[in-house]
Amino acid sequence: MRKKWKFADFPQLENGVGMARKFLSSLEKGWPFLPNSISQRHVHLITGTSAQGLFEEWAPKLMQQVSGLTLTVQAIKNVFFGERVTVAGLLTAQDIALQVGDLSGEEFLIPRVMLKADEPLFWDDHSVQ
């Protein structure tokens, strides 16, 4: 029998391990409510290098579940703070723009932790737009 995890079991959500478990739990809870198909969409999921494997593991399952969705995982190296910093929460707009390039008209999905707590700005003070 599989143990049901609770968020209280992960007191350090910000360390990445707890955040990954929280994400997977949310995904499992929401899975039955996903549509079977959508109109064609290409979404770039932006993340740090430490979460790349996690997202690359579930992306094909999600695309198989939701016809019409193309999901590309974009793992961004952190140049601004240094490549030893691998978490999504410390990525900057500059690093994303330099590594993703000009994908005008494409859709991007970024985790809320990339933005400052009280405003829609990255750590380098560039806006989401």
C-alpha positions in Angstrom: 0.0 0.0 0.0 1.3 3.4 -1.0 1.6 6.0 1.7 -0.4 9.2 1.2 1.9 12.2 1.7 0.8 15.4 3.2 2.4 18.8 2.7 3.2 18.7 6.5 5.6 15.9 5.6 7.7 18.4 3.6 8.6 21.2 6.1 11.1 22.7 3.7 9.0 23.4 0.6 11.5 26.0 -0.7 14.3 23.5 -0.9 13.0 22.0 -4.1 12.3 18.5 -2.8 9.1 19.6 -1.1 8.1 21.7 -4.0 8.5 18.8 -6.4 6.3 16.6 -4.2 3.7 19.4 -3.9 3.7 19.8 -7.7 3.3 16.0 -8.2 0.5 15.8 -5.7 -1.3 18.7 -7.3 -0.9 17.1 -10.7 -2.2 13.7 -9.5 -5.3 15.5 -7.9 -6.0 17.5 -11.1 -5.3 14.7 -13.6 -9.0 13.4 -13.8 -10.1 16.9 -14.7 -7.8 17.4 -17.6 -9.5 17.8 -21.0 -9.0 15.0 -23.5 -8.2 17.5 -26.2 -7.6 21.2 -26.8 -7.0 23.4 -29.9 -3.3 23.2 -31.0 -1.1 24.9 -28.5 2.7 24.9 -28.0 3.7 25.8 -24.5 7.3 26.2 -23.3 7.6 25.2 -19.6 10.5 27.3 -18.2 12.4 25.8 -15.2 15.8 25.6 -13.6 18.1 22.7 -14.4 17.4 20.9 -11.1 13.8 20.3 -12.1 14.4 19.4 -15.7 14.2 15.7 -15.2 11.0 15.9 -13.2 9.2 17.9 -15.9 10.7 15.9 -18.8 9.3 12.8 -17.2 5.7 13.9 -17.0 5.5 16.1 -20.1 5.0 13.2 -22.5 2.3 11.7 -20.3 0.5 15.1 -20.3 0.8 15.4 -24.0 -0.6 11.9 -24.5 -3.5 12.7 -22.1 -4.3 16.1 -23.8 -4.5 15.9 -27.5 -3.4 19.1 -29.2 -0.9 20.1 -26.6 2.8 20.3 -27.3 4.9 21.0 -24.3 8.6 21.8 -24.5 10.6 21.8 -21.3 13.2 24.6 -21.3 15.8 24.1 -18.6 17.6 27.5 -18.1 21.1 27.7 -16.8 21.5 30.5 -14.3 24.2 32.9 -15.5 23.0 35.9 -13.4 23.7 34.2 -10.1 26.0 31.5 -11.4 25.5 28.0 -12.9 25.7 26.4 -9.4 22.4 27.9 -8.7 20.0 25.5 -10.3 16.5 26.3 -8.9 13.7 27.9 -10.9 13.1 30.5 -8.2 16.3 32.3 -8.8 16.1 32.5 -12.6 16.1 35.9 -14.2 14.3 37.3 -17.3 17.8 38.0 -18.9 18.8 34.3 -18.6 15.5 33.1 -20.0 15.6 35.5 -22.9 19.2 34.7 -23.8 18.6 30.9 -23.7 15.1 30.6 -25.2 15.6 33.2 -27.9 12.9 35.0 -29.9 9.8 32.8 -29.9 7.3 35.4 -30.7 3.7 34.2 -30.5 4.6 31.2 -28.4 3.2 30.6 -24.9 5.4 30.3 -21.8 4.6 28.7 -18.5 6.7 29.9 -15.6 6.4 29.0 -11.9 5.3 31.7 -9.6 8.5 31.3 -7.5 10.4 33.0 -10.3 8.8 36.3 -9.5 9.2 38.6 -6.6 6.6 38.0 -3.9 4.7 41.3 -4.2 5.0 42.2 -7.9 5.2 40.6 -11.4 9.0 41.2 -11.7 11.9 38.8 -12.0 14.9 39.1 -9.7 16.6 41.3 -12.3 13.6 43.7 -12.2 12.4 42.8 -15.7 8.6 42.4 -15.9 6.8 39.3 -17.1 5.9 41.1 -20.3 
